[in-house]
Amino acid sequence: MDSAELLARYEQMVVIRRTEKAAHDLFLQGLVKGTTHLAAGHEAIAVGASGALRDDDYVFATYRGHHHALARGATPEECLAELMSRATGLCGAKGGSMHLTKASTGMLGSYAIVGAHLPMAVGAAWSARMRGSGQIAVAFFGDGATNIGAFHEALNLAAVWKLPVLFVCENNLYMEYTPIADVTAVDRPAADRAPAYGIPGEVVDGNDVVAVQEAVAALARRARAGDGPAVLEAATYRHFGHSRTDPATYRPAEEVERWLKHDPLDLARGRLTELGVPAETVTEADERARDVVHRAVEAAKSAPPPDPREALTDVWADGGAAWRT
C-alpha cells in the first residue's frame, strides 16, 4: 500500500471514528432513538477489508455495524439521520442503528440476531457462484457468534460446497460482558475452529489497516479462484462498552490502557510517518474528516421526520405490504 492509498484509508477511518463519536454525543442529547453499539476501535477491520473487495462484493455485518456501512459507501449523514429516525436516513428511519443497510453498494445489512447473517452470506456466495459473477460474500461477526450454532452450520455448508465466502471475526475479547476466553475451549475462537471444517483459519492484527487489507485481499483472491471459504480472525478492542447502557467496568484498567495505546488511527499515523508523509498532510486529512462529520450532524438534525404513510412500504420487494401466502 503506497502513501496515497494509506492516507485515504486513514481519512476514512477518522470519518468513521468521528461519526461514532457524534452518535455517542447525539445519544446523550436524547436525539438517537433506541440504543447504539459503537464500533470505535474497530475501524481498521471495516476499512481494510473493504479496500480489498470489489465494489459489487457482498458484505453482511452485525448490530455493531456502523463502520461497515460507512466503509461500503454509506455517508455519515445517512447513518446519523437513520439513528435519529429522520426521513433522510439510510433506511428511511425503518432500521435504526442496528440495521444499517445499503444494498446498492453491496452492504446487505446489519443483523441484531447473533450469528443469523452467516448462513445468509453463504446463500449470497452460492448465488454468486451459480451466476458465475466472480463476486464473493463477506460475513463480519463478533467473537461471541463463534459459540452459536449458525456459525458452525455456515462454515460446514460453505466448505462442503466450496463457496466464495469469507468469515471475518472481529474478536474484541468480550461477548457482550463475558470474556470469550472464559467460555470457549480454544484460544482463537474463530481461527482455531476452521480446521474442523477443512478450511484455512488465519489471525491478523485487526487494528492495522494495512495488515487487514493484505490478509483479506489474499483470501479474496483464493475464494475467487474457486478454492473455497476461509476464516480470518481480527484481534481488536472496542473503545466503548457493549452498548450505550454499558459502562464496561468489567474490563481491567490495564487491559483497556494497553489496547488504547494500540489504536488503529495511531498505527496508521505511524505508518504514514514511516512513508514520509508530512505531519501537516495528515492534519489536513483530520480536518477534512472533522468537517464532513460536522456537516453531517447538522444536516441530520435539520432533516424532517419520516412520513407515516411510508410505514408499510418496503415490506415486499415490489413496495407493497398486503398479506400474501
C-alpha positions in Angstrom: 0.0 0.0 0.0 1.5 3.3 -1.0 1.3 6.5 1.0 -1.6 8.0 -1.1 -3.7 4.9 -0.5 -2.8 4.7 3.1 -3.7 8.3 3.6 -7.1 7.7 2.1 -7.7 4.7 4.3 -6.6 6.8 7.3 -9.0 9.6 6.5 -11.9 7.1 6.1 -11.1 5.7 9.5 -11.1 9.2 11.0 -14.5 9.8 9.4 -15.8 6.6 11.0 -14.3 7.4 14.4 -15.8 10.9 14.4 -19.2 9.6 13.2 -19.2 7.2 16.1 -18.3 10.0 18.5 -21.2 12.1 17.0 -23.6 9.1 17.5 -22.4 8.9 21.1 -23.0 12.7 21.7 -26.3 12.7 20.0 -27.5 9.8 22.1 -26.6 11.7 25.3 -28.6 14.6 23.9 -31.6 12.4 23.5 -31.6 12.6 19.8 -30.9 9.0 19.0 -33.9 6.7 19.1 -33.1 3.4 20.8 -29.6 2.3 21.8 -26.4 2.1 19.8 -23.5 -0.3 19.7 -20.4 1.7 18.7 -17.5 0.3 16.7 -14.9 2.9 17.7 -11.7 0.9 17.8 -12.8 -1.5 15.0 -12.3 0.9 12.1 -9.3 -0.8 10.5 -11.2 -4.0 10.0 -14.0 -2.4 8.0 -11.8 0.0 6.0 -9.0 -2.6 5.4 -11.4 -5.3 4.3 -13.5 -3.0 2.1 -10.3 -1.8 0.5 -9.6 -5.4 -0.6 -13.0 -6.0 -2.0 -14.7 -5.3 -5.3 -17.5 -2.7 -5.4 -20.0 -5.5 -6.2 -19.0 -7.9 -3.5 -21.5 -8.6 -0.7 -21.0 -7.6 3.0 -23.0 -8.7 6.0 -22.4 -7.2 9.4 -23.7 -7.3 13.0 -25.7 -4.8 15.0 -22.3 -3.2 15.7 -22.1 -2.3 12.0 -21.8 1.5 11.6 -18.2 1.2 10.4 -19.1 -1.4 7.7 -21.9 0.7 6.3 -19.6 3.7 6.1 -16.7 1.7 4.6 -19.1 0.3 1.9 -20.3 3.7 0.8 -23.0 5.0 3.2 -22.4 8.6 4.2 -22.2 9.9 7.7 -25.3 12.0 7.1 -27.3 8.9 6.0 -26.2 6.9 9.0 -26.7 9.6 11.6 -30.1 10.6 10.2 -31.1 6.9 10.4 -30.1 6.8 14.1 -32.1 9.9 14.7 -35.2 8.5 12.8 -35.2 11.1 10.1 -36.7 10.6 6.6 -33.3 11.1 5.0 -31.9 8.1 7.0 -30.1 5.3 5.2 -33.2 3.1 5.7 -35.8 5.9 5.8 -35.9 5.6 9.6 -37.0 2.0 9.5 -33.8 0.3 10.6 -32.1 2.4 13.2 -28.6 1.8 14.5 -28.7 -2.0 14.4 -30.0 -2.5 10.8 -27.9 -0.2 8.6 -28.3 -1.4 5.0 -27.3 -0.1 1.6 -27.9 -2.8 -1.0 -26.8 -0.6 -3.9 -23.3 -0.7 -2.6 -23.3 -4.4 -1.5 -23.9 -3.6 2.2 -26.6 -6.3 2.6 -27.5 -5.5 6.2 -26.6 -5.3 9.8 -28.3 -8.0 11.9 -29.3 -8.0 15.5 -29.6 -11.7 16.0 -26.2 -13.0 16.8 -24.8 -15.3 14.0 -28.0 -15.2 12.0 -26.4 -13.5 9.0 -23.6 -16.1 8.5 -25.9 -18.6 6.6 -27.2 -15.6 4.6 -23.7 -14.8 3.5 -23.3 -18.5 2.5 -26.5 -18.1 0.4 -25.2 -14.9 -1.3 -21.9 -16.7 -2.1 -23.9 -19.7 -3.6 -25.8 -17.2 -5.7 -22.6 -15.6 -7.0 -21.1 -19.0 -7.9 -24.3 -20.1 -9.6 -24.3 -16.9 -11.7 -20.6 -17.0 -12.4 -20.3 -13.4 -11.3 -16.9 -13.6 -9.6 -18.3 -11.9 -6.5 -17.6 -13.0 -3.0 -19.6 -12.6 0.2 -18.0 -11.5 3.5 -19.7 -12.0 6.8 -18.3 -10.0 9.7 -19.2 -11.1 13.2 -18.1 -10.9 16.8 -16.3 -13.5 18.9 -19.5 -14.4 20.7 -21.0 -15.7 17.5 -18.4 -18.4 17.3 -20.3 -20.3 20.0 -23.6 -20.0 18.1 -24.8 -23.0 16.0 -25.3 -20.9 12.9 -21.5 -20.2 12.8 -20.8 -23.9 12.6 -23.6 -24.6 10.1 -22.4 -21.8 7.9 -18.7 -22.9 7.9 -19.7 -26.5 7.3 -22.0 -25.8 4.3 -19.6 -23.3 2.8 -16.8 -25.9 3.0 -19.0 -28.7 1.5 -20.0 -26.5 -1.4 -16.6 -24.8 -1.6 -18.2 -21.4 -1.8 -16.6 -17.9 -2.3 -17.3 -16.6 1.2 -15.1 -15.2 3.9 -15.9 -15.3 7.6 -14.2 -12.4 9.4 -14.4 -12.5 13.2 -13.9 -9.1 15.0 -12.5 -10.5 18.2 -12.7 -7.8 20.8 -12.3 -10.2 23.7 -15.9 -9.8 25.0 -19.2 -11.4 24.1 -21.3 -8.6 25.4 -20.0 -8.6 29.0 -18.4 -12.1 29.3 -14.8 -12.6 28.3 -14.8 -15.0 25.3 -11.8 -16.9 26.8 -13.9 -17.9 29.9 -16.4 -19.9 27.9 -14.5 -21.2 24.8 -12.4 -24.3 24.6 -9.8 -22.9 22.2 -7.6 -19.8 22.3 -8.7 -18.4 19.0 -12.5 -18.8 18.9 -12.8 -18.4 15.1 -9.5 -19.4 13.6 -9.0 -22.5 15.7 -12.4 -23.8 14.7 -11.7 -23.5 10.9 -9.6 -26.7 10.6 -12.5 -28.8 11.8 -14.2 -27.9 8.5 -11.1 -28.3 6.4 -10.8 -24.6 5.6 -8.0 -22.1 6.4 -8.1 -20.1 9.6 -5.8 -17.1 9.9 -5.3 -14.4 12.6 -4.5 -10.8 11.9 -3.9 -7.6 13.9 -7.3 -6.1 13.4 -6.1 -2.6 14.4 -3.6 -2.5 11.5 -5.4 -1.4 8.4 -2.6 -2.4 6.1 -2.4 -5.9 7.6 -6.1 -6.4 7.4 -6.3 -5.3 3.7 -3.5 -7.6 2.7 -5.0 -10.6 4.6 -8.5 -10.1 3.1 -7.0 -9.5 -0.4 -5.2 -12.8 -0.3 -8.2 -14.7 1.0 -10.5 -13.0 -1.5 -8.2 -14.0 -4.4 -8.3 -17.5 -3.2 -12.1 -17.5 -3.0 -12.5 -16.1 -6.5 -10.1 -18.7 -7.8 -12.5 -21.4 -6.7 -10.6 -22.6 -3.6 -13.5 -22.0 -1.2 -14.1 -20.3 2.1 -11.7 -19.1 4.8 -11.9 -17.7 8.3 -10.0 -14.6 9.3 -9.9 -13.6 13.0 -9.0 -10.0 13.5 -7.8 -9.1 17.0 -9.3 -5.7 18.1 -10.9 -3.9 21.0 -13.9 -1.7 21.4 -13.4 1.8 23.0 -16.9 1.9 24.4 -19.0 -0.6 26.3 -21.2 -3.2 24.6 -24.0 -0.6 24.2 -24.7 2.9 25.4 -26.1 1.5 28.6 -22.8 -0.3 29.4 -20.0 1.5 31.2 -17.7 -1.5 30.7 -16.4 -1.5 34.2 -15.8 -5.3 34.0 -12.8 -4.7 31.8 -9.4 -4.4 33.7 -8.0 -0.9 33.6 -4.6 -2.1 32.5 -6.2 -4.1 29.6 -8.1 -1.0 28.4 -4.9 1.1 28.6 -2.9 -1.4 26.7 -5.4 -1.6 23.8 -6.0 2.2 23.7 -2.2 2.5 23.0 -2.7 0.2 20.1 -5.3 2.4 18.4 -6.0 1.9 14.7 -5.6 5.6 14.0 -2.3 5.8 15.8 -0.9 2.8 14.0 -1.9 4.3 10.6 -0.3 7.6 11.5 2.9 5.8 12.4 2.9 4.1 9.1 2.3 7.4 7.3 5.3 8.9 9.1 7.4 6.0 8.1 6.4 6.5 4.5 7.5 10.2 4.7 4.0 11.8 4.7 4.3 15.3 6.2 2.5 15.8 9.5 0.6 18.7 8.0 -0.8 16.5 5.3 -2.2 14.1 8.0 -3.6 17.1 9.9 -5.4 18.2 6.7 -7.0 14.8 6.4 -8.1 15.0 10.1 -9.6 18.4 9.4 -11.5 17.2 6.3 -12.9 14.3 8.2 -14.0 16.7 11.0 -15.8 19.0 8.6 -17.6 16.1 6.8 -19.0 14.8 10.1 -19.9 18.3 11.4 -21.9 18.9 8.3 -23.5 15.5 8.5 -24.6 16.2 12.1 -26.2 19.5 11.2 -27.9 18.1 8.1 -29.3 15.1 10.1 -30.6 17.4 12.9 -32.4 19.6 10.4 -33.9 16.7 8.3 -37.6 16.1 8.5 -39.2 13.1 10.3 -40.5 10.2 8.2 -43.9 10.3 6.6 -46.2 7.9 8.5 -47.7 6.9 5.1 -44.3 5.3 4.3 -44.6 2.9 7.3 -45.9 -0.1 5.3 -43.7 0.3 2.2 -40.7 -1.9 1.6 -42.3 -4.9 3.2 -42.2 -6.7 -0.1 -39.7 -6.2 -3.0 -42.5 -4.6 -5.1 -43.1 -2.0 -2.5 -46.4 -3.4 -1.3 -47.5 -4.6 2.2 -50.6 -6.7 1.6 -50.6 -10.1 3.2 -49.9 -12.9 0.8 -49.5 -16.7 1.0 
